[in-house]
Amino acid sequence: MGSRILKIYFRGFQAGQIHRMSYLGYAVLLGALLLAFVLSSVLVIMGTEKLIGGDLVATRDLYATRMLVAKYLGIPFVISLVILVATLFIAGLNITAKRALDIGLPGWVFVVGCVIATLLVFKVFSLELSLILSALIFTGLLLFPGNAIKGQ
């Protein structure tokens, strides 16, 4: 079971398709993993803050906060954070590309276009609008049946 899930997330970057409900399940699983990861990281950082007697929340300088975390938690912790987030991000992009292929869209071209469009909306307008755009793309991927584009 676990190897099948890993194959869905990390194999078939050029091909492969995922149907609607499978896509929803894999996306929810990624979201749950990300939430668990974020919560555990916050708990580790809060525990470290208590140990060092600092006040990371009061620190307005993001660079200083990163340096405190890197100093007391170590570079391996920070590197593992970056690697894990990047891994989850790539897995999410891969299942989105597979779902786009199932619909009949060019998988990775569609994904790159969506990422660029979302980043542009974020930069030009606001975070809220970029989140709405992301939700609309996700909903569209869930609503379109397989081969919806190829069938026409």
Backbone as CSV, one residue per row, in Angstrom:
resi,resn,N_x,N_y,N_z,CA_x,CA_y,CA_z,C_x,C_y,C_z
1,MET,0.825,-1.197,0.000,0.000,0.000,0.000,0.867,1.258,0.000
2,GLY,1.870,1.296,0.884,2.722,2.473,0.975,3.526,2.705,-0.283
3,SER,4.016,1.614,-0.903,4.805,1.779,-2.128,3.922,2.257,-3.275
4,ARG,2.652,1.852,-3.273,1.721,2.310,-4.316,1.495,3.821,-4.191
5,ILE,1.344,4.290,-2.975,1.142,5.723,-2.758,2.378,6.501,-3.190
6,LEU,3.556,6.003,-2.843,4.786,6.683,-3.243,4.931,6.708,-4.761
7,LYS,4.512,5.640,-5.438,4.567,5.625,-6.905,3.640,6.682,-7.493
8,ILE,2.470,6.839,-6.894,1.532,7.863,-7.391,2.146,9.250,-7.238
9,TYR,2.756,9.508,-6.086,3.290,10.839,-5.813,4.588,11.144,-6.553
10,PHE,5.448,10.130,-6.730,6.804,10.427,-7.187,7.245,9.694,-8.448
11,ARG,6.371,8.971,-9.099,6.731,8.329,-10.364,5.799,8.819,-11.452
12,GLY,6.230,8.600,-12.679,5.391,8.969,-13.805,5.261,10.461,-13.979
13,PHE,6.372,11.170,-13.912,6.311,12.621,-14.072,5.935,13.017,-15.497
14,GLN,6.176,12.149,-16.457,5.840,12.454,-17.843,4.490,11.891,-18.257
15,ALA,3.993,10.907,-17.513,2.742,10.250,-17.900,2.032,9.767,-16.646
16,GLY,0.880,9.207,-16.848,0.099,8.705,-15.733,-1.127,9.572,-15.538
17,GLN,-2.182,8.938,-15.084,-3.427,9.664,-14.892,-4.029,9.290,-13.544
18,ILE,-4.781,10.223,-12.993,-5.491,9.992,-11.739,-6.931,10.447,-11.947
19,HIS,-7.856,9.615,-11.560,-9.266,9.969,-11.670,-9.667,10.910,-10.537
20,ARG,-10.868,11.440,-10.624,-11.318,12.503,-9.709,-11.219,12.143,-8.231
21,MET,-11.818,11.040,-7.834,-11.849,10.696,-6.412,-10.469,10.301,-5.889
22,SER,-9.670,9.656,-6.724,-8.297,9.347,-6.323,-7.508,10.625,-6.104
23,TYR,-7.697,11.587,-7.014,-7.020,12.872,-6.881,-7.413,13.554,-5.573
24,LEU,-8.693,13.545,-5.271,-9.166,14.144,-4.024,-8.534,13.454,-2.818
25,GLY,-8.511,12.133,-2.827,-7.923,11.388,-1.709,-6.441,11.672,-1.528
26,TYR,-5.705,11.667,-2.632,-4.266,11.939,-2.543,-3.991,13.388,-2.137
27,ALA,-4.811,14.309,-2.582,-4.641,15.713,-2.193,-4.947,15.904,-0.706
28,VAL,-5.989,15.240,-0.214,-6.325,15.329,1.212,-5.212,14.711,2.052
29,LEU,-4.666,13.586,1.593,-3.556,12.958,2.321,-2.351,13.882,2.384
30,LEU,-2.018,14.539,1.270,-0.915,15.504,1.282,-1.187,16.659,2.229
31,GLY,-2.420,17.144,2.217,-2.787,18.236,3.131,-2.669,17.819,4.582
32,ALA,-3.093,16.597,4.897,-2.980,16.100,6.274,-1.520,15.945,6.682
33,LEU,-0.689,15.454,5.764,0.744,15.325,6.060,1.371,16.694,6.295
34,LEU,1.013,17.658,5.461,1.552,19.004,5.622,1.102,19.621,6.942
35,LEU,-0.167,19.431,7.297,-0.676,19.959,8.560,0.040,19.318,9.752
36,ALA,0.208,18.004,9.711,0.919,17.319,10.793,2.365,17.800,10.887
37,PHE,2.983,17.998,9.747,4.353,18.481,9.715,4.466,19.890,10.293
38,VAL,3.558,20.766,9.897,3.587,22.145,10.390,3.346,22.174,11.899
39,LEU,2.359,21.430,12.365,2.073,21.416,13.802,3.245,20.859,14.605
40,SER,3.860,19.788,14.126,5.005,19.236,14.860,6.188,20.193,14.826
41,SER,6.383,20.890,13.714,7.469,21.873,13.642,7.225,23.031,14.601
42,VAL,5.981,23.483,14.673,5.651,24.568,15.608,5.904,24.124,17.043
43,LEU,5.520,22.891,17.354,5.767,22.384,18.712,7.255,22.291,19.025
44,VAL,8.054,21.862,18.062,9.499,21.785,18.273,10.081,23.183,18.462
45,ILE,9.639,24.130,17.633,10.155,25.496,17.745,9.721,26.129,19.060
46,MET,8.471,25.878,19.475,8.005,26.421,20.754,8.786,25.816,21.915
47,GLY,9.061,24.523,21.844,9.855,23.884,22.884,11.257,24.450,22.943
48,THR,11.834,24.694,21.790,13.171,25.282,21.743,13.146,26.708,22.277
49,GLU,12.102,27.435,21.955,11.968,28.805,22.460,11.922,28.812,23.987
50,LYS,11.175,27.868,24.548,11.108,27.794,26.017,12.469,27.469,26.610
51,LEU,13.207,26.571,25.936,14.523,26.188,26.447,15.518,27.335,26.413
52,ILE,15.461,28.158,25.351,16.428,29.246,25.241,15.938,30.516,25.922
53,GLY,14.665,30.518,26.330,14.136,31.680,27.042,13.917,32.888,26.162
54,GLY,13.801,32.686,24.870,13.596,33.792,23.933,12.134,34.060,23.693
55,ASP,11.879,35.032,22.880,10.512,35.363,22.503,10.476,35.518,20.988
56,LEU,10.306,34.376,20.284,10.313,34.395,18.828,9.114,35.134,18.259
57,VAL,7.999,35.136,18.976,6.799,35.819,18.479,7.014,37.326,18.464
58,ALA,7.695,37.838,19.460,7.924,39.277,19.547,8.976,39.749,18.548
59,THR,9.764,38.815,18.006,10.798,39.189,17.059,10.143,39.558,15.729
60,ARG,10.275,40.785,15.309,9.651,41.259,14.074,10.537,40.944,12.866
61,ASP,11.811,40.759,13.091,12.748,40.514,12.006,12.762,39.023,11.674
62,LEU,12.258,38.683,10.486,12.185,37.289,10.071,13.568,36.661,9.981
63,TYR,14.552,37.424,9.529,15.914,36.911,9.423,16.454,36.544,10.800
64,ALA,16.204,37.386,11.794,16.667,37.100,13.151,15.983,35.856,13.701
65,THR,14.709,35.680,13.404,13.985,34.489,13.842,14.585,33.246,13.220
66,ARG,14.861,33.293,11.922,15.482,32.149,11.242,16.837,31.831,11.846
67,MET,17.590,32.868,12.158,18.919,32.636,12.729,18.826,32.003,14.117
68,LEU,17.850,32.441,14.923,17.658,31.809,16.236,17.279,30.343,16.093
69,VAL,16.372,30.055,15.182,15.960,28.672,14.967,17.144,27.856,14.461
70,ALA,17.890,28.399,13.506,19.040,27.678,12.964,20.108,27.462,14.034
71,LYS,20.293,28.462,14.895,21.328,28.352,15.928,20.985,27.286,16.958
72,TYR,19.742,27.266,17.413,19.392,26.358,18.499,18.830,25.016,18.027
73,LEU,18.260,24.979,16.861,17.767,23.699,16.358,18.765,23.062,15.405
74,GLY,19.651,23.853,14.870,20.689,23.331,14.002,20.320,23.394,12.539
75,ILE,21.351,23.464,11.751,21.192,23.500,10.304,20.507,22.234,9.780
76,PRO,20.793,21.051,10.333,20.087,19.858,9.826,18.564,19.958,9.966
77,PHE,18.086,20.565,11.042,16.645,20.735,11.218,16.076,21.647,10.143
78,VAL,16.744,22.752,9.889,16.271,23.708,8.882,16.316,23.074,7.498
79,ILE,17.388,22.360,7.188,17.495,21.689,5.889,16.408,20.637,5.742
80,SER,16.138,19.884,6.810,15.076,18.871,6.731,13.704,19.516,6.539
81,LEU,13.480,20.675,7.130,12.229,21.408,6.900,12.072,21.761,5.424
82,VAL,13.117,22.296,4.850,13.073,22.705,3.450,12.866,21.498,2.540
83,ILE,13.577,20.412,2.815,13.458,19.209,1.982,12.058,18.622,2.075
84,LEU,11.504,18.569,3.270,10.176,17.990,3.429,9.104,18.827,2.741
85,VAL,9.172,20.127,2.896,8.191,20.999,2.242,8.334,20.901,0.726
86,ALA,9.557,20.885,0.222,9.772,20.760,-1.226,9.257,19.417,-1.735
87,THR,9.462,18.357,-0.968,8.978,17.033,-1.362,7.464,17.002,-1.446
88,LEU,6.790,17.563,-0.452,5.331,17.606,-0.472,4.821,18.481,-1.623
89,PHE,5.520,19.563,-1.897,5.145,20.455,-2.994,5.260,19.734,-4.338
90,ILE,6.365,19.029,-4.549,6.566,18.291,-5.796,5.530,17.191,-5.945
91,ALA,5.222,16.495,-4.860,4.204,15.448,-4.908,2.848,16.039,-5.299
92,GLY,2.513,17.189,-4.750,1.256,17.850,-5.085,1.211,18.274,-6.546
93,LEU,2.318,18.799,-7.043,2.373,19.185,-8.450,2.247,17.964,-9.360
94,ASN,2.864,16.852,-8.963,2.815,15.643,-9.780,1.398,15.079,-9.870
95,ILE,0.683,15.015,-8.753,-0.681,14.479,-8.837,-1.599,15.445,-9.595
96,THR,-1.320,16.731,-9.512,-2.105,17.701,-10.277,-1.844,17.527,-11.772
97,ALA,-0.590,17.296,-12.141,-0.267,17.066,-13.555,-0.934,15.788,-14.047
98,LYS,-0.952,14.757,-13.218,-1.602,13.504,-13.613,-3.110,13.689,-13.781
99,ARG,-3.705,14.461,-12.912,-5.148,14.725,-13.028,-5.435,15.536,-14.295
100,ALA,-4.580,16.516,-14.599,-4.754,17.304,-15.814,-4.637,16.411,-17.047
101,LEU,-3.705,15.471,-17.027,-3.576,14.527,-18.137,-4.835,13.683,-18.291
102,ASP,-5.428,13.281,-17.180,-6.648,12.478,-17.236,-7.790,13.260,-17.884
103,ILE,-7.828,14.547,-17.637,-8.871,15.396,-18.223,-8.619,15.603,-19.718
104,GLY,-7.354,15.574,-20.108,-7.007,15.798,-21.505,-6.170,17.041,-21.716
105,LEU,-5.731,17.645,-20.637,-4.878,18.829,-20.714,-3.408,18.397,-20.729
106,PRO,-2.520,19.238,-21.224,-1.088,18.911,-21.157,-0.611,19.058,-19.701
107,GLY,-0.334,17.945,-19.052,-0.080,17.879,-17.615,0.816,18.937,-17.018
108,TRP,2.122,18.849,-17.298,3.057,19.757,-16.643,2.968,21.174,-17.192
109,VAL,2.570,21.322,-18.422,2.360,22.666,-18.979,1.216,23.340,-18.218
110,PHE,0.152,22.589,-17.967,-0.981,23.105,-17.202,-0.553,23.495,-15.790
111,VAL,0.225,22.627,-15.138,0.662,22.887,-13.760,1.545,24.128,-13.699
112,VAL,2.513,24.222,-14.589,3.404,25.393,-14.598,2.605,26.658,-14.874
113,GLY,1.656,26.583,-15.795,0.800,27.738,-16.073,-0.019,28.155,-14.862
114,CYS,-0.552,27.166,-14.136,-1.332,27.471,-12.927,-0.469,28.096,-11.845
115,VAL,0.747,27.566,-11.661,1.648,28.123,-10.650,2.010,29.563,-11.008
116,ILE,2.335,29.804,-12.268,2.694,31.162,-12.698,1.493,32.106,-12.543
117,ALA,0.319,31.649,-12.949,-0.874,32.495,-12.822,-1.170,32.815,-11.361
118,THR,-1.050,31.819,-10.498,-1.309,32.037,-9.071,-0.296,33.006,-8.473
119,LEU,0.967,32.847,-8.841,1.995,33.761,-8.331,1.787,35.182,-8.847
120,LEU,1.385,35.313,-10.097,1.107,36.646,-10.633,-0.075,37.304,-9.933
121,VAL,-1.129,36.538,-9.716,-2.293,37.084,-9.002,-1.890,37.498,-7.591
122,PHE,-1.057,36.686,-6.952,-0.577,37.022,-5.604,0.236,38.313,-5.632
123,LYS,1.143,38.420,-6.587,2.031,39.582,-6.648,1.274,40.851,-7.035
124,VAL,0.377,40.746,-8.003,-0.312,41.931,-8.512,-1.491,42.320,-7.623
125,PHE,-2.248,41.334,-7.152,-3.465,41.636,-6.397,-3.304,41.339,-4.911
126,SER,-3.559,40.084,-4.519,-3.478,39.783,-3.094,-3.388,38.281,-2.862
127,LEU,-3.042,37.940,-1.645,-2.987,36.537,-1.243,-4.365,35.903,-1.325
128,GLU,-5.383,36.637,-0.926,-6.743,36.102,-0.918,-7.188,35.697,-2.323
129,LEU,-6.932,36.557,-3.298,-7.315,36.239,-4.672,-6.524,35.053,-5.223
130,SER,-5.257,34.948,-4.847,-4.472,33.797,-5.309,-4.980,32.507,-4.672
131,LEU,-5.435,32.569,-3.428,-6.017,31.389,-2.785,-7.347,31.010,-3.436
132,ILE,-8.129,32.017,-3.817,-9.388,31.747,-4.515,-9.107,31.100,-5.871
133,LEU,-8.112,31.603,-6.592,-7.737,31.016,-7.872,-7.296,29.568,-7.703
134,SER,-6.483,29.302,-6.690,-6.041,27.928,-6.421,-7.225,27.020,-6.108
135,ALA,-8.166,27.525,-5.328,-9.357,26.728,-4.989,-10.201,26.471,-6.233
136,LEU,-10.303,27.451,-7.119,-11.061,27.260,-8.355,-10.400,26.230,-9.264
137,ILE,-9.087,26.265,-9.348,-8.362,25.278,-10.153,-8.566,23.884,-9.571
138,PHE,-8.440,23.749,-8.265,-8.638,22.462,-7.594,-10.057,21.948,-7.829
139,THR,-11.035,22.831,-7.688,-12.438,22.446,-7.909,-12.672,22.038,-9.358
140,GLY,-12.090,22.772,-10.275,-12.212,22.413,-11.680,-11.624,21.048,-11.978
141,LEU,-10.487,20.754,-11.377,-9.873,19.440,-11.571,-10.744,18.324,-11.004
142,LEU,-11.478,18.633,-9.954,-12.370,17.630,-9.368,-13.658,17.468,-10.171
143,LEU,-14.137,18.516,-10.793,-15.424,18.465,-11.475,-15.353,17.905,-12.894
144,PHE,-14.263,18.180,-13.617,-14.164,17.694,-14.992,-13.963,16.187,-14.995
145,PRO,-14.749,15.479,-15.794,-14.558,14.021,-15.909,-13.311,13.713,-16.750
146,GLY,-12.850,12.472,-16.647,-11.716,12.033,-17.437,-12.007,12.175,-18.927
147,ASN,-10.984,12.538,-19.669,-11.068,12.740,-21.116,-12.100,13.778,-21.526
148,ALA,-12.370,14.739,-20.671,-13.353,15.782,-20.987,-12.886,16.648,-22.151
149,ILE,-11.608,16.927,-22.228,-11.082,17.784,-23.276,-10.830,16.969,-24.548
150,LYS,-10.303,15.779,-24.416,-10.001,14.949,-25.575,-11.273,14.503,-26.295
151,GLY,-12.343,14.341,-25.544,-13.586,13.843,-26.114,-14.273,14.818,-27.044
152,GLN,-13.857,16.072,-27.040,-14.544,17.069,-27.871,-13.768,17.376,-29.123
